[in-house]
Each structure stands twice: as structure tokens, then as C-alpha cells.
Amino acid sequence: MTHFRFALLVSALFPAASAIADSAMQGENLLQALPHGYKIGYHTRQGQMRMSEMVPSDESVERWTRMVTTQVFHGARMPADGFQQRLAASLAGACPGANAVKIDAGEEDGYMYALWQHVCPLNPATGTPEHFWSKTIEGNDAFYSVQFAFRHVPSERDTHLALRHLAEVRICDSRIPGRDCPNVSPAHQD
């Protein structure tokens, strides 16, 4: 079974984390840190999909300027680029003038991934521009999508923050030699 765990967020997402604290994660896991100054604003499980939304500590998922959204689709198999293309088509249908650009794709730690930039010049629902970078990863047990979004035109610093965060998102698998998972300690939030 795939385990959805953020390397630095285990106790925040799973109250029973003390059972796994200070031990190696088992199976396939998504490794993702909570960005500095962010909190988990929302977490849900709907069937085989788990989703978390992280926002700056002084914002909410209802009123945000920056958000990191993580989705894990357990048991799903799909091409990383195919998911991005469907996301781009969906955005184009909802936002006049939307565009998407593939930034990078390939293999990372034995898993296929795709990194795209998506832009909605003016979201009709919010009246604000929305820009986000999306990294998708084809795991063996699940499909992973992580998006770093801004409700404004991102600055160079914003862009660097988003791309650095997504570059650090990885998959580990305790069952595959060389892809071992790290030991995890309970999360500490600011």
C-alpha cells in the first residue's frame, strides 16, 4: 500500500504519527517539506485521492495569495505529461487567454515526471491573475501532483521559491534498493 507522507509533516497530517516517528517510512512515499512560514490549511481524503493545501501562516484556503496543493491518486497510473495536458485544457476552458508551457520532463530517481507552468491572466471566479507551476510524478503505487500557485503575477523571488520547492519534491520507496526512505521525526511548525 502506498503511504502519503510529507517528510517534514508526518505528525501534522497524521495524528498517530508517534507510531512512525523517528523510524524509516515504508513503501512508496512522497517527500515534500512544508514551505517556511506556511501551514496546512486543508487536508482531505476522497476515495483513493488525498489532497492537502498549504498556505502562508497568516492566510486561509479561502483567502490566499500563495498556495501549495498536493494530490496523491492511489492506484492511479497515468503519464505525467498527459495529466499536465488535461490540466492545461481544463484551465483554458475556465480562463480566457490561459496558457501552459512545459518546462521540463524526464526521469528523476527512477520515476517519470513533468514540470509545467500554467497561467490564467484573469480568473473570472476571483478577478485576480493566477500563475502556478505543477510537478507530476508517475509513482509505482500512486500518481502525484504538486502545484505551487500565486494569485498575482509572480516576482522573480516567487518564481525561484516555487521552482526550488518543486525541485525538492521526490518519491522514495523502501522496497527498492537505492531509493530508501529517510527516517522521519515528528513535524515542528513555526
Disulfide bonds with the S-S distance in Angstrom:
Cys95-Cys120 1.99
Cys172-Cys181 2.09
